[in-house]
Amino acid sequence: MTPLETILFIKNLHKRYGTLQALKNVSFEIQKGNIYGILGPNGSGKSTTLGIALNVVNKTSGVYSWFGGTMETHQALKKVGAIIERPNFYRYMTAK
C-alpha cells in the first residue's frame, strides 16, 4: 500500500488580532482521497484557519504547505476550490 499524498499540512499555526488570540497551536494534515470537516462553535477559528491556508489572512506564526511543499501557495491554489464564510468583495466591481 502506498502512502497517501499530503494536500495540506498545517503545524503550530497561531493568529493574533491585537490582544485576541484567534488561533493557538493548530496542527493537522489533509491527505488526498479523504473527506474532512472542520467543526467548532462560532469564533473558534475555523474560517481564520482556512483564510490563512488560502492566503487571504496573514498568520502570526506557524507553517503550512500545499501538496507536500512542492509548489508555492499561489500555484497550489489554482488546484484548490474553496468558499469561506467571509466573502471578499471587490469594491470596484458591481453585480451588473
C-alpha positions as a Markdown table, in Angstrom:
| # | Residue | x | y | z |
|---|---|---|---|---|
| 1 | Met | 0.0 | 0.0 | 0.0 |
| 2 | Thr | 1.4 | 3.4 | -1.0 |
| 3 | Pro | 1.3 | 6.3 | 1.4 |
| 4 | Leu | -1.4 | 9.0 | 0.7 |
| 5 | Glu | -0.3 | 12.3 | -0.8 |
| 6 | Thr | -0.5 | 15.2 | 1.6 |
| 7 | Ile | -2.6 | 18.0 | 0.2 |
| 8 | Leu | -2.4 | 20.5 | 3.1 |
| 9 | Phe | -0.1 | 20.4 | 6.0 |
| 10 | Ile | -0.5 | 22.9 | 8.9 |
| 11 | Lys | 1.7 | 22.9 | 12.0 |
| 12 | Asn | 1.6 | 25.1 | 15.1 |
| 13 | Leu | -0.5 | 27.8 | 13.5 |
| 14 | His | -1.1 | 30.9 | 15.6 |
| 15 | Lys | -3.1 | 34.1 | 14.8 |
| 16 | Arg | -3.5 | 37.2 | 17.0 |
| 17 | Tyr | -5.6 | 40.2 | 16.4 |
| 18 | Gly | -4.1 | 42.6 | 18.9 |
| 19 | Thr | -4.7 | 41.0 | 22.3 |
| 20 | Leu | -7.2 | 38.5 | 20.9 |
| 21 | Gln | -5.7 | 35.1 | 20.2 |
| 22 | Ala | -7.8 | 33.6 | 17.4 |
| 23 | Leu | -5.7 | 30.5 | 16.8 |
| 24 | Lys | -3.3 | 28.8 | 19.2 |
| 25 | Asn | -1.1 | 25.9 | 18.1 |
| 26 | Val | -3.4 | 24.5 | 15.3 |
| 27 | Ser | -1.9 | 21.5 | 13.6 |
| 28 | Phe | -3.4 | 19.0 | 11.1 |
| 29 | Glu | -2.8 | 17.2 | 7.8 |
| 30 | Ile | -5.2 | 16.7 | 4.9 |
| 31 | Gln | -4.4 | 13.7 | 2.7 |
| 32 | Lys | -5.7 | 13.0 | -0.8 |
| 33 | Gly | -8.6 | 10.7 | -1.1 |
| 34 | Asn | -10.2 | 11.6 | 2.3 |
| 35 | Ile | -13.0 | 13.9 | 3.2 |
| 36 | Tyr | -12.5 | 16.3 | 6.1 |
| 37 | Gly | -14.7 | 18.7 | 8.1 |
| 38 | Ile | -13.6 | 21.4 | 10.5 |
| 39 | Leu | -16.1 | 21.6 | 13.3 |
| 40 | Gly | -16.4 | 24.1 | 16.1 |
| 41 | Pro | -18.6 | 26.8 | 17.6 |
| 42 | Asn | -18.7 | 30.4 | 16.2 |
| 43 | Gly | -15.4 | 32.2 | 16.9 |
| 44 | Ser | -13.4 | 29.0 | 17.3 |
| 45 | Gly | -11.0 | 29.8 | 14.4 |
| 46 | Lys | -12.4 | 27.7 | 11.6 |
| 47 | Ser | -12.6 | 30.5 | 9.0 |
| 48 | Thr | -9.4 | 32.0 | 10.2 |
| 49 | Thr | -7.5 | 28.8 | 9.7 |
| 50 | Leu | -8.9 | 28.3 | 6.2 |
| 51 | Gly | -8.3 | 32.0 | 5.4 |
| 52 | Ile | -4.6 | 31.6 | 6.3 |
| 53 | Ala | -4.2 | 28.5 | 4.2 |
| 54 | Leu | -6.0 | 30.2 | 1.3 |
| 55 | Asn | -3.6 | 33.2 | 1.6 |
| 56 | Val | -6.3 | 35.8 | 2.5 |
| 57 | Val | -5.4 | 36.2 | 6.2 |
| 58 | Asn | -1.9 | 36.6 | 7.4 |
| 59 | Lys | -0.7 | 34.2 | 10.1 |
| 60 | Thr | 1.1 | 35.3 | 13.3 |
| 61 | Ser | 3.3 | 32.2 | 13.4 |
| 62 | Gly | 3.4 | 28.6 | 12.3 |
| 63 | Val | 3.8 | 26.9 | 9.0 |
| 64 | Tyr | 1.6 | 25.5 | 6.3 |
| 65 | Ser | 2.3 | 23.9 | 2.9 |
| 66 | Trp | 0.3 | 22.7 | 0.0 |
| 67 | Phe | 1.0 | 19.4 | -1.9 |
| 68 | Gly | 3.9 | 18.3 | 0.2 |
| 69 | Gly | 5.6 | 21.7 | -0.2 |
| 70 | Thr | 6.3 | 21.0 | -3.9 |
| 71 | Met | 4.7 | 24.3 | -5.0 |
| 72 | Glu | 4.2 | 27.9 | -3.9 |
| 73 | Thr | 0.8 | 28.7 | -2.3 |
| 74 | His | -0.2 | 30.8 | -5.4 |
| 75 | Gln | 0.3 | 27.9 | -7.7 |
| 76 | Ala | -1.2 | 25.4 | -5.4 |
| 77 | Leu | -4.4 | 27.4 | -5.0 |
| 78 | Lys | -5.0 | 27.0 | -8.8 |
| 79 | Lys | -5.7 | 23.4 | -7.9 |
| 80 | Val | -8.0 | 24.1 | -4.9 |
| 81 | Gly | -11.6 | 25.2 | -4.7 |
| 82 | Ala | -12.8 | 26.8 | -1.5 |
| 83 | Ile | -15.6 | 29.0 | -0.2 |
| 84 | Ile | -15.0 | 30.5 | 3.2 |
| 85 | Glu | -17.5 | 32.3 | 5.5 |
| 86 | Arg | -16.1 | 35.8 | 4.9 |
| 87 | Pro | -16.7 | 36.9 | 1.3 |
| 88 | Asn | -14.1 | 39.1 | -0.2 |
| 89 | Phe | -15.8 | 41.9 | -2.2 |
| 90 | Tyr | -14.1 | 43.9 | -4.9 |
| 91 | Arg | -15.4 | 47.4 | -4.3 |
| 92 | Tyr | -14.6 | 48.5 | -7.8 |
| 93 | Met | -16.9 | 45.8 | -9.3 |
| 94 | Thr | -20.7 | 45.8 | -9.5 |
| 95 | Ala | -23.2 | 42.9 | -10.0 |
| 96 | Lys | -24.0 | 44.4 | -13.3 |
